[in-house]
Amino acid sequence: MNTRLLAVPTMLILAAALLCASPAAAEDTPPSTSDPSAPIEVPPLPNTLTNEQMAELSSDTNKIVFDETRAETEEKLETLNLEPSDAGTSDAKAASFHTAGLRTVGVMTRASLASSKCFLVPGNMWGRKSSNYGGIGSKPALRNCSANVVKTGMASEVFRQEWWGWVKVAGPFNSYGTGSMQSKDVTYWCNGKTRDNRFQVITTAWGTTGRGQTGVGRDTTGAYTFRCN
């Protein structure tokens, strides 16, 4: 009988301890920044891409609509990073990336409801005069950004085609602005000019508004051939 009497206070003590522990557990999760001008970190793409993955990177729209929270944009960026954690998850990662592309199209159906946007222009590739034509590159840009966009950024990466797929040869090149902007430092320096190769630049762009709304988009220049090793 004494055992049964002791059981009730013990349960009350445990319940009280759990209630007290809840606020401490919540503090273990670092809060996301509330500063809308804080840059968003773009995870780099894998060092190699299959031809199928590269084909998925070209967007069917260049409009970035700011209708997400920072946490949603950061989660999408993690999904857009194609690098699998192990061989068993490679198929799932590819499927997740394809879903992300579909979500971007879905955002476009809500574009009329959103007043904040930028247009990502991946640009063309050419021999860079700034490198004395010893390198190739592009000048990706964010254009026609809404007036309430307070922070923007782009991360560009240069890939060269091999017989099995694509390999990253330069980047990421990160640049930041406060609205419409252009990146002028995306350059791959050729390691000799003895054979023709195909290259393309992939640019991931993001932005935030003064109210903390965010958005992200990605597009590619498409493939260009240069006499560049």
C-alpha positions as CSV (number, residue, x, y, z in Angstrom):
1,M,0.0,0.0,0.0
2,N,2.9,2.4,0.7
3,T,4.2,1.7,-2.8
4,R,0.9,2.8,-4.4
5,L,0.9,6.0,-2.3
6,L,4.4,6.9,-3.4
7,A,3.6,6.3,-7.1
8,V,1.3,9.3,-7.5
9,P,3.8,12.0,-6.1
10,T,6.5,10.4,-8.3
11,M,4.4,10.8,-11.4
12,L,3.7,14.4,-10.5
13,I,7.4,15.1,-10.0
14,L,8.2,13.6,-13.5
15,A,5.4,15.6,-15.2
16,A,6.7,18.8,-13.6
17,A,10.2,18.1,-14.7
18,L,9.1,17.6,-18.3
19,L,7.2,20.9,-18.3
20,C,10.2,22.7,-17.0
21,A,12.5,21.0,-19.6
22,S,10.4,22.1,-22.6
23,P,11.7,25.7,-22.8
24,A,15.3,24.5,-22.6
25,A,14.7,22.1,-25.4
26,A,13.3,24.8,-27.6
27,E,16.5,26.9,-27.0
28,D,18.6,24.1,-28.4
29,T,17.4,25.0,-31.9
30,P,19.2,28.2,-33.1
31,P,16.7,30.8,-34.2
32,S,16.8,31.9,-37.9
33,T,18.0,35.5,-38.4
34,S,15.3,38.2,-38.5
35,D,17.6,40.6,-40.4
36,P,16.2,40.8,-44.0
37,S,19.5,42.2,-45.2
38,A,21.5,39.2,-44.0
39,P,22.8,37.1,-46.9
40,I,21.5,33.6,-47.7
41,E,24.1,30.9,-48.0
42,V,24.0,29.0,-51.2
43,P,25.3,25.4,-50.9
44,P,27.7,24.7,-53.8
45,L,26.7,22.2,-56.5
46,P,28.5,18.8,-56.6
47,N,31.8,18.7,-58.4
48,T,30.4,16.4,-61.0
49,L,26.9,16.1,-62.6
50,T,25.4,13.6,-64.9
51,N,24.0,14.7,-68.2
52,E,20.5,14.1,-66.8
53,Q,21.2,16.3,-63.8
54,M,22.5,19.0,-66.0
55,A,19.4,18.9,-68.2
56,E,17.3,19.4,-65.1
57,L,19.1,22.7,-64.2
58,S,17.7,24.8,-67.0
59,S,14.6,26.7,-65.8
60,D,11.5,27.3,-67.8
61,T,11.1,30.7,-66.3
62,N,13.5,33.5,-65.2
63,K,11.2,35.1,-62.7
64,I,12.0,34.8,-58.9
65,V,9.0,35.5,-56.8
66,F,9.5,36.4,-53.1
67,D,6.7,34.7,-51.3
68,E,8.7,32.4,-48.9
69,T,10.1,32.6,-45.5
70,R,13.9,32.5,-45.1
71,A,13.6,28.9,-43.6
72,E,11.6,27.8,-46.7
73,T,14.2,29.2,-49.0
74,E,17.1,27.7,-47.1
75,E,15.3,24.3,-47.2
76,K,14.8,24.6,-51.0
77,L,18.4,25.4,-51.5
78,E,19.4,22.2,-49.6
79,T,17.0,20.3,-51.9
80,L,18.5,22.0,-55.0
81,N,21.9,20.7,-54.0
82,L,22.1,17.4,-55.9
83,E,25.0,15.8,-54.1
84,P,23.9,12.5,-52.5
85,S,25.0,11.6,-49.0
86,D,25.6,8.0,-50.1
87,A,25.0,5.7,-53.0
88,G,21.7,4.5,-51.6
89,T,20.1,8.0,-51.7
90,S,21.2,9.1,-55.1
91,D,17.9,8.3,-56.7
92,A,16.0,10.1,-54.0
93,K,18.2,13.2,-54.4
94,A,17.6,13.3,-58.1
95,A,13.8,13.0,-57.5
96,S,13.9,15.7,-54.9
97,F,15.7,18.1,-57.3
98,H,13.1,17.4,-60.0
99,T,10.3,18.1,-57.5
100,A,12.0,21.4,-56.6
101,G,11.8,22.4,-60.2
102,L,8.1,21.6,-60.3
103,R,7.6,23.7,-57.1
104,T,9.3,26.7,-58.9
105,V,6.7,26.3,-61.6
106,G,4.0,26.2,-59.0
107,V,5.3,29.5,-57.5
108,M,4.8,31.0,-60.9
109,T,1.1,30.2,-60.8
110,R,0.9,32.5,-57.7
111,A,3.0,35.2,-59.3
112,S,0.0,37.5,-59.7
113,L,-0.5,37.4,-55.9
114,A,3.1,38.5,-55.2
115,S,4.3,42.0,-55.7
116,S,8.0,41.4,-55.1
117,K,10.2,39.8,-57.8
118,C,13.5,39.8,-59.7
119,F,14.4,38.3,-63.1
120,L,17.4,36.0,-63.3
121,V,19.3,36.4,-66.6
122,P,22.1,33.8,-66.7
123,G,23.7,35.5,-69.8
124,N,25.9,34.1,-72.5
125,M,29.5,32.8,-72.4
126,W,32.4,34.3,-74.3
127,G,36.2,34.8,-74.1
128,R,36.7,37.3,-71.3
129,K,38.5,40.4,-72.4
130,S,39.4,41.1,-68.7
131,S,41.5,37.9,-68.8
132,N,43.3,39.0,-72.0
133,Y,41.2,36.2,-73.6
134,G,43.0,33.6,-71.6
135,G,39.8,32.6,-69.9
136,I,36.0,32.2,-70.6
137,G,33.1,33.2,-68.5
138,S,29.7,35.0,-68.3
139,K,28.0,38.0,-66.6
140,P,24.8,36.7,-64.9
141,A,22.4,39.4,-63.7
142,L,19.4,40.0,-61.6
143,R,17.2,42.6,-63.4
144,N,14.0,44.6,-62.7
145,C,13.9,43.8,-59.0
146,S,11.0,45.3,-57.1
147,A,11.7,48.4,-55.1
148,N,11.2,46.6,-51.7
149,V,13.9,44.1,-52.4
150,V,16.7,44.9,-49.9
151,K,19.3,42.2,-50.5
152,T,20.2,40.0,-53.4
153,G,22.9,37.5,-54.3
154,M,24.2,35.1,-56.9
155,A,26.5,32.1,-56.9
156,S,27.8,31.0,-60.3
157,E,29.7,27.8,-61.1
158,V,31.5,26.8,-64.4
159,F,31.2,23.2,-65.7
160,R,33.0,21.5,-68.5
161,Q,31.6,18.5,-70.4
162,E,33.4,15.2,-70.3
163,W,32.4,11.9,-72.0
164,W,30.6,10.7,-68.9
165,G,28.9,14.0,-67.8
166,W,30.0,17.4,-66.4
167,V,32.8,18.4,-64.1
168,K,33.1,21.7,-62.1
169,V,36.2,23.6,-63.2
170,A,35.6,27.0,-61.4
171,G,33.5,28.6,-58.7
172,P,31.4,29.2,-56.9
173,F,31.7,33.0,-57.6
174,N,29.6,34.8,-55.0
175,S,28.3,38.3,-55.5
176,Y,25.9,40.5,-53.5
177,G,23.7,43.5,-54.1
178,T,20.7,45.4,-52.8
179,G,18.4,44.8,-55.8
180,S,19.2,44.6,-59.5
181,M,22.8,43.6,-60.0
182,Q,25.3,41.9,-62.3
183,S,28.3,39.6,-61.6
184,K,31.4,40.4,-63.6
185,D,34.0,38.0,-62.1
186,V,32.8,34.6,-63.4
187,T,35.9,33.4,-65.2
188,Y,37.5,30.0,-65.9
189,W,41.2,30.3,-67.0
190,C,41.9,27.9,-69.8
191,N,44.7,25.3,-69.1
192,G,45.9,25.6,-72.6
193,K,44.0,25.9,-75.9
194,T,44.6,22.6,-77.8
195,R,41.2,21.2,-78.1
196,D,37.5,22.2,-78.2
197,N,35.4,21.7,-75.1
198,R,31.8,22.5,-74.1
199,F,31.2,24.7,-71.0
200,Q,28.3,26.2,-69.2
201,V,27.7,28.4,-66.2
202,I,25.1,27.6,-63.6
203,T,23.8,30.5,-61.5
204,T,21.8,30.3,-58.3
205,A,20.2,33.6,-57.3
206,W,18.2,34.7,-54.2
207,G,16.8,37.8,-52.7
208,T,14.9,39.2,-49.6
209,T,12.4,42.0,-49.1
210,G,12.3,44.5,-46.3
211,R,9.4,42.4,-44.8
212,G,11.6,39.3,-44.7
213,Q,10.0,37.5,-47.7
214,T,12.5,35.5,-49.7
215,G,12.9,33.6,-53.0
216,V,15.4,31.6,-55.0
217,G,15.9,30.6,-58.6
218,R,18.5,28.8,-60.7
219,D,19.3,28.8,-64.4
220,T,22.2,28.0,-66.8
221,T,23.7,29.7,-69.8
222,G,23.4,26.6,-71.9
223,A,26.4,24.9,-73.5
224,Y,29.0,26.8,-75.4
225,T,32.1,25.4,-77.3
226,F,35.5,27.0,-76.9
227,R,39.1,26.1,-77.8
228,C,39.9,25.8,-74.1
229,N,41.3,23.0,-72.0
